Every structure is written in C-alpha cells, then in structure tokens.
C-alpha cells in the first residue's frame, strides 16, 4: 500500500523469498510511486498473478524460489501474458542469463544491485512495453499492411499472429518486433544497436547477449534448421538481414 498522497501509475509484482530484500526493495519502490504486491515463493507468485483483479505492469522475479523456481514461474506467466519480467538472481553466469532471457524475460539484474539501477530498469522495461504494439518507424520504411507475406511467412500486424506455410508460430512481443523489422526491410542489414533501438525503443549499451538470445529463439521458431537459417542471415561483425534463398 502507498502512504501519503503518492499516486501509483504502475502495478508491480515482487517475487522474492528473501524477506530482507523484499523489505528493502518494496517500500523503496512504493515511495517511487509504484503499487507493489508481494509473493515469497513460486506457487504464491503464480496464484497472485492469475487472480489479480488488475493486470500487473511488470513482474520482478527471483530465480531461486521455494516450492516452484523462477524459471517455472516465468514459463507460466509467458503462457498467458507478455507482461515485462525483470529477473533478479545471485547467479551471474552467462548460461543463467541466456536461459532467463530465452524463456521470455525482458531484463536481468544480478545481486547485489543498487535500488537506483533497479528503478531505472523498471522504468525502461515499462516504457518499452508501452511502445511494443506501436509500428516500428525507420527511414524509408514501406507502407505497412494488415498482413505481410514473405517467403512462406505470414504476419498479421493486428493480432501479432505468425504462420509458416500454414502452421501457427507463437512469438513473444520482442521476437515479433525483430521479425517485423526485418520482414519490412528485406535485404537491409541491421546492426544489433539498430535492432535494439527499433524493437526495445531504448538506447543500446552494448549488451550483445540480449540480441543474441532473442535472435536464437526467433530462429528456433521460424527456421526449419536454425543452424542453417533460410530467413535470418548473419553478417559476422556487422549484423543481421532477412532474405530467402532461391532454389
């Protein structure tokens, strides 16, 4: 609950089993104007998320949780929602980071962390989510239609549905944004910084892992053989482009 006359503009679900961290983070975020709900294990987090009368704007999720771990909770959330999820964890390895982002997390913050950085990450994630459904604007972009077709891929720009040769493919909002950017500019090479700026709508700070993981997951979903991609081609040291091999 908020005190005084501060009016919350965004609802957060803080999932952290360490009470000392929750008692530090939660009140700080409430003073920043957020409406914070608390869960202390994975099962409680899933129940709160499912039963919430008003949708959350962001979930702060620890990985090491009792009853159900953070990855299980993340998969449950992603099965029903594209709400931004910010991972918190004492694990700082690239494997854990890639795994978290691969399952659909939007950002990752290692413990220990500063409250100022946490707040900045939350604001950036919510801002990106608010822009996710807006058309991507780049110089000389072609006129976009309700449906885009390219080399057997069909994208419905209104419903975020994607099909490959009639088979439905389920993409996250970031994966859809990357594919949309490439499909609307076939043959154009985009650097990782350009992709991040267009899809995340934020300044790129050189964290290549975020782009790498999302690109890998996108290829796994749309390519017959992700190791020999037909659609998304890598130009080593430069970036990515979309093309269809001629047979």
Secondary structure, 3 states (H helix, E strand, C coil): CCCCCCCCCEEEEEECCCHHHHHHHHHHHHHCCEEEEEECCHHHHHHHHHHCCCCCCEEEEECCCCCCCHHHHHHHHHCCCCCEEEEEECCCCHHHHHHHHHCCCCEEEECCCCHHHHHHHHHHHHHHHHHCCCCCCCCCCCCCCCEEEECCEEEECCCCEEEECCEEECCCHHHHHHHHHHHCCCCCCECHHHHHHHHCCCCCCCCHHHHHHHHHHHHHHHCCCHHHCCCEEEECCCEEEECCCCC
